């Protein structure tokens, strides 16, 4: 039961989140303006305390605000309010500090009174959204019954962006394979293909007149696009001088194997000024993959550009099927009509494979090797250059000797085969010529044996 109660309490508790709040303080001689980082549900009292600690040239004196007591602004840089008509016993003109809030980011207005007729303490007003707090020193005139005769003048309003958004996006360009996507910071859709190159260029401006913004960098992320993993890039940190621009660039090389799907590109911009005011802005774009019905690419070709006079060339080819259908692919590796290798294989949609081919290049010099892939009535090719080293005299002799040895070896094998065949033939002929004599001897031995038997029986 206690766990359920705690759970409900957590749900019902207000959820605090980070906010920026603008501040304008007009003391009649100088205007202090800026911005502070607070949390939602913080009060105007918290805003002014943060602004006071941020500015060395400013000193706010606030009464109350501790142990839940109301907080009121008493003085700015020692300047306090008082009776303007010098009649402390019947003061109908009060010169003092007034508290204002933003009205739709257009002008200042009075905060709502919790107890009408008593005004509002700065600790009573809770900040829940982008807001601008105004403070000024002005006269309030009262009637004899102390009802308000004339309200104090309001300070000049400064818009929220002018106070809190000092790091401004001046321009953004996103190119895909060299073509501009014509989008801005409002977001949009970016069309890509497998293996596309995305280039992002963002120009930022420091709107401060006398303060530089430091640790400025941009981080971009495409979610789940690399086989379920994110692709992430970021720029190095830079500083931007007051009223100056700085351009940041980063880019992505998309994988060749992409699902026909939509992905999200997030661009985050970071920075901090000397008041420790942090800047953050997030841009969001949709990336849509556009696939052809039939399309393969030679994703990579690995080879040794220079080979020795006694070496063969090894080529490793990576083929990717980036289309929507399975393909039967015919590979031909050739040079000026001379075919070194041919190969046929199947490759499924959104798959890739590696193939290895050995080229026996004999002549020294540069050889332009063409790798061609045919599929579904289409053909693509790439050309590479392999230089075969010319053999020196010693190496040429070694090559010639190897070739001679190989020739001699082949001839020896041929001779051995011929000699063996001749011996077999001779043996066959020999066996054929002796056979009649053997038969004759056996016949004579048979006759002699028969005669011997007859003589023995006659006795």
C-alpha positions in Angstrom: 0.0 0.0 0.0 2.9 2.3 0.8 4.5 1.6 -2.5 1.2 2.5 -4.3 1.0 5.7 -2.4 4.6 6.6 -3.2 3.9 5.8 -6.9 0.8 8.1 -7.0 2.8 10.8 -5.2 5.5 10.7 -7.8 3.0 10.9 -10.6 1.1 13.8 -9.0 4.3 15.8 -8.2 5.0 18.6 -10.6 7.7 17.6 -13.1 10.6 20.1 -13.1 12.5 20.9 -16.3 15.2 23.3 -17.3 14.2 26.8 -18.4 15.8 30.0 -19.4 14.3 33.2 -18.1 15.1 36.7 -19.3 15.8 39.6 -16.9 15.5 43.3 -17.4 16.4 45.7 -14.5 16.0 49.4 -15.2 17.3 51.5 -12.3 16.6 54.8 -14.1 20.2 55.4 -14.9 21.3 52.0 -16.4 19.5 48.9 -17.8 20.8 45.5 -16.7 19.7 42.8 -19.1 20.4 39.1 -19.5 19.3 35.6 -19.0 19.6 32.9 -16.4 19.2 29.1 -16.2 16.5 27.9 -13.8 14.1 25.1 -13.3 10.3 25.2 -13.9 8.4 25.9 -10.7 11.3 28.2 -9.5 10.0 31.7 -8.5 11.0 35.1 -9.6 12.9 35.3 -6.4 15.1 32.4 -7.7 15.5 34.2 -11.0 16.7 37.4 -9.4 19.1 35.6 -7.1 20.6 33.8 -10.0 20.9 37.1 -12.0 22.5 38.8 -9.0 25.1 36.1 -8.6 25.8 36.2 -12.3 26.7 39.9 -12.5 29.5 41.4 -10.5 28.4 45.0 -11.2 24.9 44.3 -9.7 23.9 44.0 -6.1 20.2 43.2 -5.2 18.9 43.5 -1.7 16.0 41.2 -1.0 14.0 41.0 2.2 12.5 37.7 3.2 12.5 34.6 1.1 13.7 32.3 3.8 11.8 29.7 5.6 8.8 30.2 3.3 8.4 33.9 4.0 7.5 36.2 1.2 10.4 37.9 -0.6 10.4 41.5 -1.7 13.0 43.5 -3.6 14.2 46.3 -1.3 17.2 47.8 -3.2 19.3 47.6 -6.3 22.9 48.7 -5.8 21.8 50.3 -2.5 19.0 52.3 -4.1 15.9 52.0 -2.0 12.3 53.1 -2.4 10.6 55.9 -0.4 7.9 58.5 -0.3 8.1 60.8 -3.4 6.0 63.6 -1.8 8.0 63.7 1.4 4.9 63.2 3.5 5.7 60.0 5.3 2.5 60.1 7.3 0.2 60.6 4.2 2.4 59.3 1.4 0.3 59.3 -1.8 3.2 59.0 -4.1 5.5 56.1 -3.6 8.7 55.8 -5.6 10.0 52.2 -5.5 10.8 48.9 -7.2 8.2 47.3 -9.4 7.9 43.7 -10.5 6.7 42.8 -14.0 6.2 39.7 -16.2 6.0 39.1 -19.9 2.7 39.3 -21.8 3.0 37.0 -24.9 6.6 38.1 -25.3 5.3 41.5 -26.5 5.4 43.8 -23.5 5.4 43.8 -19.7 2.3 43.3 -17.5 1.6 43.1 -13.9 1.8 39.6 -12.3 -1.5 38.2 -11.1 -2.2 39.0 -7.4 -2.7 36.2 -5.0 -4.4 38.6 -2.6 -5.9 41.5 -4.5 -4.9 44.8 -3.1 -1.8 43.5 -1.5 0.3 42.9 -4.6 2.5 39.9 -5.2 5.9 39.0 -3.6 8.6 38.0 -6.1 8.7 34.6 -4.2 5.0 34.1 -5.0 5.3 34.1 -8.8 6.3 30.7 -10.3 8.0 30.5 -13.7 6.5 27.7 -15.8 7.5 28.6 -19.3 9.8 31.0 -21.3 9.4 34.3 -19.5 11.0 37.7 -19.0 11.1 39.2 -15.5 11.1 43.0 -15.4 12.2 45.3 -12.5 12.1 49.1 -12.6 12.2 52.1 -10.2 9.1 54.2 -10.7 6.4 56.1 -8.9 3.0 54.8 -8.0 0.4 57.4 -7.1 -2.5 56.7 -4.7 -5.9 58.3 -3.9 -6.8 59.4 -0.4 -8.3 56.0 0.2 -5.1 54.4 -1.0 -6.6 53.0 -4.1 -4.3 53.3 -7.1 -4.6 56.6 -8.9 -1.9 56.0 -11.5 0.2 53.0 -12.0 4.0 53.1 -12.4 5.5 53.3 -15.8 6.6 50.0 -17.3 10.2 49.4 -18.3 10.9 49.0 -22.0 10.3 45.4 -23.1 13.1 43.3 -24.6 12.0 40.1 -26.3 13.0 36.7 -24.9 15.1 35.8 -27.9 17.1 39.1 -27.5 17.9 38.1 -23.9 18.3 34.3 -24.0 19.1 33.3 -27.5 22.5 34.9 -28.1 23.8 32.0 -30.1 21.8 32.3 -33.3 21.6 30.0 -36.4 22.3 32.3 -39.2 22.2 29.7 -42.1 22.1 25.9 -42.5 22.8 23.9 -45.7 22.5 20.2 -46.1 23.7 18.6 -49.3 23.2 15.0 -50.5 25.7 13.8 -53.1 26.4 17.4 -54.0 22.8 18.5 -54.3 21.3 21.1 -51.9 18.3 19.9 -50.0 16.9 23.5 -49.6 15.9 23.1 -45.9 16.2 25.3 -42.9 16.2 25.0 -39.1 12.5 24.3 -39.1 13.1 20.7 -40.2 12.1 18.8 -43.3 12.6 15.6 -45.3 16.0 14.5 -46.8 16.1 11.9 -49.6 19.1 9.7 -49.8 20.3 6.5 -51.5 22.5 3.7 -50.3 26.1 5.0 -49.9 25.0 8.7 -50.2 27.3 11.4 -48.8 25.6 13.9 -46.6 27.4 17.2 -46.0 26.1 19.6 -43.2 27.2 23.2 -42.9 25.8 25.5 -40.2 26.7 29.1 -39.7 26.3 30.4 -36.1 26.4 34.1 -34.9 27.2 35.4 -31.5 24.7 38.2 -30.8 26.5 39.5 -27.7 28.1 42.9 -28.1 30.9 42.3 -25.7 30.9 38.7 -24.6 32.3 35.7 -26.4 30.6 32.3 -26.5 32.8 29.4 -25.7 32.8 25.6 -26.1 30.6 25.8 -29.2 30.2 22.6 -31.1 27.7 20.6 -33.1 26.8 16.9 -32.8 24.8 15.1 -35.5 23.3 11.6 -35.2 21.3 9.4 -37.6 19.5 6.8 -35.5 19.5 3.0 -36.3 20.8 3.5 -39.9 23.9 1.3 -39.7 22.5 -2.2 -39.3 20.6 -1.0 -36.3 23.4 1.2 -34.9 23.5 5.0 -34.9 25.9 7.0 -37.0 27.3 9.9 -35.0 29.6 12.8 -36.0 30.6 16.0 -34.1 32.7 19.1 -34.7 35.5 20.3 -32.6 34.9 22.9 -29.9 35.3 26.6 -31.0 34.7 30.0 -29.5 32.8 32.8 -31.2 33.8 36.4 -30.6 31.1 39.1 -30.0 29.1 40.0 -33.1 31.1 37.4 -35.2 30.1 34.4 -37.2 31.5 30.9 -37.3 30.8 28.1 -39.7 30.8 24.4 -38.6 30.9 21.5 -41.0 30.4 17.7 -40.6 29.4 14.9 -42.9 28.2 11.3 -43.2 29.0 8.5 -45.6 25.9 6.3 -45.5 26.3 2.5 -45.6 25.8 0.7 -48.9 23.3 -1.7 -47.4 20.2 0.3 -46.2 16.7 -0.8 -45.6 13.9 0.9 -47.5 12.8 2.9 -44.5 12.8 6.3 -42.8 15.4 7.4 -40.3 15.8 10.4 -38.0 18.6 13.0 -38.2 19.2 14.9 -35.0 21.5 18.0 -35.0 22.3 19.4 -31.5 24.1 22.7 -31.1 25.9 23.5 -27.8 27.7 26.5 -26.3 28.3 28.4 -23.0 29.0 32.1 -22.3 31.0 33.7 -19.5 28.0 33.8 -17.3 27.8 30.0 -17.5 24.6 30.3 -19.4 24.3 27.2 -21.5 23.0 27.2 -25.1 21.3 24.2 -26.6 19.2 23.8 -29.7 18.0 20.6 -31.4 17.1 20.4 -35.1 15.2 17.4 -36.4 15.0 16.0 -40.0 13.5 12.9 -41.6 15.8 10.8 -43.8 14.0 8.8 -46.5 15.9 6.0 -48.4 15.0 5.9 -52.1 15.8 2.5 -53.7 15.9 1.5 -57.4 14.2 -1.7 -58.5 17.5 -3.2 -59.7 20.8 -1.7 -58.6 24.2 -3.1 -57.6 27.5 -1.3 -56.8 31.1 -2.3 -56.8 31.5 -1.2 -53.2 35.2 -1.7 -52.9 38.1 -3.0 -55.0 41.3 -4.0 -53.2 44.5 -4.6 -55.1 48.2 -4.0 -55.1 49.1 -1.2 -57.5 52.7 -2.4 -58.1 53.6 -6.1 -58.5 57.0 -7.6 -58.9 58.2 -9.2 -62.2 57.6 -12.7 -60.8 54.3 -11.9 -59.0 50.7 -12.4 -60.0 48.0 -9.8 -59.3 45.3 -10.5 -56.7 42.0 -8.5 -56.8 39.4 -8.5 -54.1 36.0 -7.1 -55.2 33.1 -6.3 -52.8 29.8 -6.2 -54.6 26.6 -4.9 -52.9 23.0 -5.3 -54.0 21.4 -2.1 -53.0 18.2 -2.5 -55.1 14.9 -4.0 -54.2 15.3 -7.4 -55.9 17.7 -10.4 -55.9 20.1 -10.4 -58.8 22.1 -12.8 -61.0 25.5 -11.2 -61.6 28.1 -11.9 -64.3 31.6 -10.6 -63.6 34.3 -10.2 -66.3 37.8 -9.1 -65.5 39.7 -8.1 -68.7 42.3 -6.0 -70.3 41.9 -4.7 -73.9 39.9 -7.7 -74.9 42.0 -10.2 -73.0 39.8 -12.0 -70.5 41.5 -12.9 -67.2 38.5 -14.1 -65.2 34.7 -14.7 -65.6 32.3 -15.5 -62.8 28.5 -15.8 -62.3 26.7 -15.8 -59.0 23.4 -14.8 -57.2 23.2 -12.0 -54.7 20.1 -11.3 -52.5 18.6 -7.9 -52.0 20.3 -5.9 -49.2 23.3 -8.2 -49.2 26.9 -8.0 -50.3 29.8 -10.4 -51.0 33.5 -10.5 -51.7 35.1 -12.2 -54.8 38.8 -13.0 -55.3 40.5 -13.1 -58.7 44.1 -13.9 -59.7 45.5 -12.3 -62.8 48.5 -13.8 -64.5 50.0 -10.6 -66.1 53.2 -11.3 -68.1 54.3 -8.1 -69.7 55.9 -5.3 -67.7 54.4 -1.8 -67.6 51.0 -0.3 -66.8 47.9 -2.5 -67.3 44.4 -1.0 -67.3 42.2 -3.7 -65.8 38.4 -3.4 -66.4 36.0 -5.0 -63.9 32.5 -5.2 -65.3 29.3 -6.5 -63.7 26.2 -7.3 -65.7 22.8 -7.8 -64.2 19.1 -7.4 -65.2 20.0 -5.8 -68.5 22.3 -3.3 -66.8 26.1 -3.1 -66.6 28.5 -1.2 -64.4 32.3 -1.2 -64.5 35.3 0.1 -62.7 38.9 0.4 -64.1 42.1 0.0 -62.1 45.7 0.3 -63.1 48.3 -2.3 -62.1 51.9 -1.8 -62.9 54.1 -4.8 -63.4 57.7 -4.4 -62.6 60.2 -5.0 -65.4 62.6 -7.8 -64.5 66.3 -7.1 -64.4 68.8 -9.4 -66.1 69.3 -11.7 -63.1 65.5 -11.9 -62.5 64.9 -12.4 -66.2 67.4 -15.3 -66.2 65.6 -16.7 -63.2 62.3 -16.4 -64.9 63.7 -18.0 -68.1 65.3 -20.7 -66.0 62.0 -21.3 -64.3 60.2 -21.4 -67.6 63.0 -23.7 -69.0 62.8 -26.0 -66.0 59.1 -26.1 -66.3 59.4 -26.9 -70.0 62.0 -29.6 -69.3 59.9 -31.0 -66.6 56.9 -31.2 -68.9 59.2 -32.9 -71.5 60.5 -35.3 -69.0 57.0 -36.2 -68.0 56.2 -36.7 -71.7 59.3 -38.8 -72.3 58.6 -41.0 -69.2 55.1 -41.4 -70.5 56.3 -42.4 -74.0 59.0 -44.7 -72.6 56.5 -46.5 -70.4 54.1 -46.8 -73.2 56.9 -48.3 -75.5 58.0 -50.8 -72.8 54.4 -51.9 -72.4 54.1 -52.3 -76.1 57.4 -54.3 -76.4 56.4 -56.6 -73.6 53.1 -57.2 -75.3 54.8 -58.0 -78.6 57.3 -60.3 -76.8 54.6 -62.2 -75.1 52.9 -62.6 -78.4 56.0 -64.0 -80.3 56.9 -66.7 -77.6 53.4 -68.1 -77.2 53.4 -70.5 -80.2 56.6 -72.2 -79.0 55.2 -72.6 -75.6 52.1 -74.3 -76.9 54.3 -76.7 -79.1 56.4 -77.7 -76.1 53.3 -78.4 -74.1 51.9 -80.5 -76.9 55.0 -82.6 -77.2 55.2 -83.1 -73.5 51.5 -84.4 -73.6 52.3 -86.9 -76.4 55.4 -88.2 -74.5 53.4 -88.7 -71.4 50.6 -90.6 -73.3 53.2 -93.0 -74.8 54.8 -93.7 -71.4 51.5 -94.6 -70.0 50.7 -97.1 -72.9 54.1 -98.8 -72.6 53.6 -99.2 -68.9 50.2 -100.8 -69.3 51.3 -103.2 -72.0 53.9 -104.8 -69.7 
